[in-house]
């Protein structure tokens, strides 16, 4: 995603989260501070997950494009796409992350997820 498109998407996500929290606040006018914190955390979890996925995909694209092992600088070869379940902090369900597995032909290091 281009930087300007990422900024637009981030602004849209922020607007959606903000509206959801304003609605929650109208429905819970006497919420305690702890309840407010919990509501904000819950509203932000999907946004965090989306950003983490995007940043991980950008890291993968950079490594695959460079075609060099970050450990020894040797050439890497693609070994196909693999899925991995990742549990993000604050979430109870794992998020599926699919990335390209690469292996260094010099040192033999397998990188999945890359980095």
C-alpha positions as CSV (number, residue, x, y, z in Angstrom):
1,X,0.0,0.0,0.0
2,X,1.4,3.4,-0.9
3,X,2.1,5.8,1.9
4,X,-0.7,8.2,0.9
5,X,-3.2,5.3,0.6
6,X,-2.0,4.0,4.0
7,X,-2.6,7.4,5.5
8,X,-6.1,7.6,4.0
9,X,-6.9,4.0,5.2
10,X,-5.6,4.9,8.7
11,X,-7.8,8.0,8.8
12,X,-10.8,6.0,7.8
13,X,-10.1,3.4,10.4
14,X,-9.7,6.1,13.0
15,X,-13.0,7.6,12.0
16,X,-14.8,4.2,12.3
17,X,-13.2,3.5,15.7
18,X,-14.0,7.0,16.9
19,X,-17.6,6.6,15.9
20,X,-17.9,3.2,17.6
21,X,-16.4,4.6,20.8
22,X,-18.7,7.6,20.8
23,X,-21.7,5.3,20.3
24,X,-20.4,3.1,23.2
25,X,-20.1,6.1,25.4
26,X,-23.7,7.2,24.7
27,X,-24.8,3.7,25.6
28,X,-22.6,3.7,28.8
29,X,-22.8,7.2,30.2
30,X,-21.7,6.2,33.7
31,X,-18.9,3.9,32.7
32,X,-15.9,3.6,35.0
33,X,-12.4,4.5,33.9
34,X,-11.5,0.8,33.7
35,X,-14.6,0.1,31.5
36,X,-13.6,3.0,29.2
37,X,-10.0,1.6,29.0
38,X,-11.4,-1.8,28.2
39,X,-13.7,-0.4,25.5
40,X,-10.9,1.5,23.8
41,X,-8.6,-1.5,23.9
42,X,-11.3,-3.7,22.4
43,X,-12.0,-1.2,19.6
44,X,-8.3,-0.8,18.8
45,X,-7.5,-4.5,18.5
46,X,-8.7,-5.0,14.9
47,X,-6.8,-1.8,13.9
48,X,-3.6,-3.1,15.6
49,X,-4.0,-6.4,13.9
50,X,-4.4,-4.7,10.5
51,X,-1.3,-2.6,10.9
52,X,0.8,-5.5,12.1
53,X,-0.2,-7.5,9.1
54,X,0.6,-4.7,6.7
55,X,4.0,-4.1,8.3
56,X,4.8,-7.8,8.3
57,X,3.9,-8.0,4.6
58,X,6.1,-5.0,3.8
59,X,9.0,-6.6,5.6
60,X,8.5,-9.8,3.6
61,X,8.3,-8.0,0.3
62,X,11.6,-6.2,1.2
63,X,13.4,-9.4,2.0
64,X,12.1,-11.3,-1.0
65,X,13.0,-8.3,-3.3
66,X,16.5,-8.0,-1.9
67,X,17.0,-11.8,-2.3
68,X,19.8,-11.7,0.3
69,X,20.0,-13.4,3.7
70,X,20.0,-10.8,6.6
71,X,22.4,-13.1,8.6
72,X,25.2,-13.7,6.0
73,X,24.3,-11.8,2.9
74,X,24.0,-14.9,0.8
75,X,21.4,-15.4,-1.9
76,X,18.0,-16.7,-0.7
77,X,15.7,-19.0,-2.6
78,X,11.9,-19.0,-2.3
79,X,10.5,-22.2,-0.7
80,X,6.8,-21.4,-1.3
81,X,4.1,-19.7,0.8
82,X,3.3,-21.0,4.3
83,X,0.7,-20.0,6.8
84,X,1.3,-19.4,10.4
85,X,-1.0,-18.6,13.3
86,X,0.1,-15.6,15.3
87,X,-1.4,-14.6,18.7
88,X,-1.2,-10.9,19.1
89,X,-0.9,-9.4,22.6
90,X,-4.4,-8.7,24.0
91,X,-6.1,-11.1,21.6
92,X,-7.6,-14.5,22.5
93,X,-7.8,-15.8,18.9
94,X,-4.8,-16.3,16.6
95,X,-4.6,-14.4,13.4
96,X,-3.5,-16.3,10.3
97,X,-0.5,-14.8,8.6
98,X,0.7,-16.1,5.2
99,X,4.2,-15.4,4.1
100,X,6.9,-16.5,1.7
101,X,9.4,-18.9,3.2
102,X,12.9,-18.4,1.9
103,X,16.2,-20.3,2.6
104,X,19.7,-19.0,2.3
105,X,21.8,-21.1,-0.1
106,X,25.0,-20.1,1.7
107,X,24.3,-20.6,5.4
108,X,21.2,-22.7,5.1
109,X,19.1,-20.5,7.4
110,X,15.4,-20.8,6.8
111,X,13.5,-17.6,7.2
112,X,9.8,-17.9,8.0
113,X,8.5,-15.5,8.7
114,X,11.3,-13.6,7.1
115,X,13.3,-11.3,9.5
